[in-house]
Amino acid sequence: MRFGGITKDGRAHVHLELKRRDDVKPAPEGGVDVFLTVRDPLPPVCPLHGEPEVRTLRTWVTTKRKTRHTRGQIRILGAETAAKAHTFRSRSKHCSRHITVRMPLCRRCVVVNRVARGFMSFFLGLSALLLLVAVIIGAVGAAPDNAALFTMAFFGGLWSPALGLGVSYIRQGWLGLEAPIDASVLVVADAHPNFVRAFESGRAGSPPVPAQPYEH
């Protein structure tokens, strides 16, 4: 583990080492391991609020995405990496990696995560409903007489999942997770000092506190 810039309130960007997941086969000789995870388990402390963990969230980061702003709107991977991530040619040369991590959540984060999941489910359900309306209108032959309603239902059904993906993207930034395209590290952006201290203590040999499972 190493740190990026430390802010005035003592927060830091924590760089976590990665390894190949134990439940997948290693890549062939000369190949690239696609499925990764963190080398050391995260401490039972919320990295955002510094409060004790009540649940864990199994989430992931893909390295094919562009480097984006995360908590605090700070670039956490350096100008060179960010520039490479925004270059199509550079991104196309790299194999997309899938990094799985279990994030500790405090009570406030659990509530926010439930709200985000609720919005994602709502937009997906809305999409299915609107497309069903469009199919029914077309099936009964009422599309010519209700062209405006048919058009709104059809295109609304196509675009509603994009809103759900937008909520998911915002939540990913709220978690403060980021990874460069070469998957050299996983970064927890703007981590609370309590989280940093707990991680250092865990690496020093302190026994971790068992977490309650919370699957995404």
C-alpha positions in Angstrom: 0.0 0.0 0.0 1.1 3.5 -0.7 -0.5 6.9 -0.7 -1.2 9.7 -3.1 -1.7 13.3 -2.2 -2.9 14.1 1.3 -5.6 16.7 1.7 -5.9 19.4 4.4 -8.3 17.3 6.4 -5.9 14.3 6.5 -7.5 12.2 3.8 -5.3 10.3 1.3 -5.6 8.4 -1.9 -4.7 4.8 -0.9 -3.1 2.6 -3.6 -3.9 -1.1 -3.1 -1.8 -3.9 -4.6 -3.6 -6.4 -6.8 -3.4 -10.1 -7.5 -5.1 -12.8 -9.6 -8.3 -14.1 -8.1 -7.9 -17.5 -6.5 -11.1 -18.9 -8.0 -10.0 -18.5 -11.7 -7.4 -20.3 -13.7 -4.1 -18.4 -14.3 -3.6 -17.0 -17.8 -1.6 -19.1 -20.3 2.1 -18.4 -20.6 2.5 -14.9 -22.1 -1.1 -14.1 -21.4 -2.8 -11.5 -19.1 -4.8 -12.3 -16.0 -8.1 -10.6 -16.6 -9.8 -11.2 -13.2 -8.1 -9.6 -10.3 -8.7 -8.7 -6.7 -6.9 -6.8 -3.9 -3.9 -8.5 -2.3 -4.8 -7.6 1.3 -8.4 -7.5 2.6 -9.7 -4.1 3.4 -10.2 -3.2 7.1 -13.7 -3.1 8.7 -13.8 0.7 8.5 -15.7 2.8 6.0 -13.2 4.7 3.7 -15.7 7.5 3.2 -16.8 8.3 6.8 -14.3 6.5 8.9 -17.0 4.7 10.9 -17.1 1.0 11.8 -18.3 -1.4 9.1 -21.8 -2.9 9.3 -22.0 -4.5 5.9 -19.7 -5.3 2.9 -20.5 -4.5 -0.7 -19.0 -6.8 -3.4 -18.4 -4.5 -6.3 -15.9 -4.2 -9.2 -13.9 -1.8 -11.3 -13.1 -2.3 -15.0 -9.9 -0.8 -16.4 -11.3 -0.2 -19.9 -13.2 2.9 -18.7 -11.7 6.4 -19.0 -10.1 7.8 -15.9 -12.8 9.9 -14.2 -13.2 12.3 -11.3 -14.0 10.6 -8.0 -14.6 11.9 -4.5 -13.4 15.4 -4.2 -13.1 15.7 -8.0 -9.3 14.9 -7.8 -7.3 13.1 -10.5 -5.7 10.4 -8.5 -3.6 8.4 -11.0 -1.4 11.1 -12.4 -1.5 13.2 -15.5 0.3 10.7 -17.6 -2.0 7.8 -16.8 -5.1 10.0 -17.3 -3.8 11.1 -20.7 -3.2 7.5 -21.8 -6.7 6.5 -20.6 -8.2 9.2 -22.7 -6.3 8.1 -25.9 -8.3 5.6 -27.9 -5.2 4.0 -29.4 -3.6 3.5 -26.0 -6.8 2.1 -24.5 -7.4 -0.3 -27.4 -3.9 -1.8 -26.9 -4.8 -2.9 -23.3 -6.8 -5.9 -22.3 -9.7 -4.9 -20.1 -9.3 -6.1 -16.5 -12.1 -6.9 -14.0 -11.1 -6.0 -10.4 -13.3 -7.4 -7.7 -13.3 -5.9 -4.2 -15.3 -6.0 -1.0 -15.9 -2.5 0.2 -16.8 -1.9 3.9 -19.9 0.2 4.3 -21.0 2.1 7.4 -24.7 2.7 8.2 -24.9 5.9 6.2 -23.3 4.2 3.2 -25.7 1.3 3.4 -28.6 3.7 3.1 -27.1 5.5 0.2 -26.3 2.2 -1.6 -29.9 1.0 -1.1 -31.3 4.2 -2.6 -28.9 3.9 -5.6 -30.0 0.3 -6.1 -33.6 1.4 -5.8 -33.2 4.0 -8.6 -31.4 1.5 -10.8 -34.2 -1.1 -10.3 -36.8 1.7 -11.0 -35.3 2.7 -14.3 -35.0 -0.9 -15.5 -38.6 -1.6 -14.5 -39.7 1.6 -16.2 -37.9 0.5 -19.4 -39.7 -2.9 -19.4 -43.1 -1.2 -18.8 -42.6 1.4 -21.5 -41.5 -1.2 -24.1 -44.5 -3.4 -23.1 -46.8 -0.5 -23.8 -45.2 0.1 -27.1 -45.6 -3.6 -28.0 -49.2 -3.6 -27.0 -50.0 -0.5 -29.0 -48.3 -2.0 -32.1 -50.0 -5.3 -31.6 -53.5 -3.9 -31.5 -52.8 -1.7 -34.5 -53.3 1.5 -32.7 -49.8 2.9 -33.5 -51.0 5.2 -36.4 -53.7 6.7 -34.2 -51.4 7.1 -31.2 -48.1 7.9 -32.9 -46.9 10.3 -30.2 -47.7 7.9 -27.4 -46.1 5.0 -29.3 -42.9 7.0 -30.0 -42.6 8.2 -26.4 -43.1 4.7 -25.0 -40.6 3.1 -27.5 -37.8 5.6 -27.1 -38.4 6.0 -23.4 -38.1 2.3 -23.0 -34.8 2.3 -24.8 -33.3 5.2 -22.9 -34.4 4.4 -19.4 -31.6 1.8 -18.8 -29.1 4.5 -19.7 -30.4 6.4 -16.7 -29.9 3.4 -14.5 -26.4 3.0 -15.8 -25.8 6.6 -15.0 -26.8 6.1 -11.4 -24.5 3.1 -11.2 -21.6 5.2 -12.6 -22.3 7.9 -10.0 -22.3 5.3 -7.3 -18.9 4.0 -8.5 -17.5 7.5 -8.1 -19.1 7.9 -4.7 -17.3 4.7 -3.6 -14.1 6.4 -4.7 -12.7 3.4 -6.6 -10.4 3.9 -9.6 -7.8 1.8 -11.5 -5.4 2.7 -14.4 -5.7 0.9 -17.7 -2.6 -1.3 -16.9 -4.3 -2.5 -13.6 -1.1 -1.8 -11.7 -3.1 -0.7 -8.6 -6.6 -0.1 -7.3 -7.1 3.3 -5.7 -9.4 4.3 -2.9 -9.8 8.0 -3.4 -9.9 10.5 -0.6 -9.9 7.8 2.1 -10.7 8.8 5.7 -7.7 8.8 8.1 -9.4 6.1 10.3 -9.5 3.8 7.2 -5.8 4.5 6.5 -4.8 3.8 10.1 -6.9 0.6 10.2 -5.3 -0.7 7.0 -1.8 -0.1 8.3 -2.7 -1.8 11.6 -4.1 -4.8 9.7 -0.9 -5.2 7.7 1.1 -5.0 11.0 -0.7 -8.2 12.1 -3.8 -7.1 14.0 -6.7 -9.6 13.6 -9.4 -8.4 11.3 -13.0 -8.0 12.4 -15.4 -10.4 10.7 -17.8 -8.7 8.3 -21.4 -9.4 7.6 -22.0 -10.5 4.0 -23.8 -8.0 1.7 -23.8 -9.0 -1.9 -24.5 -6.7 -4.9 
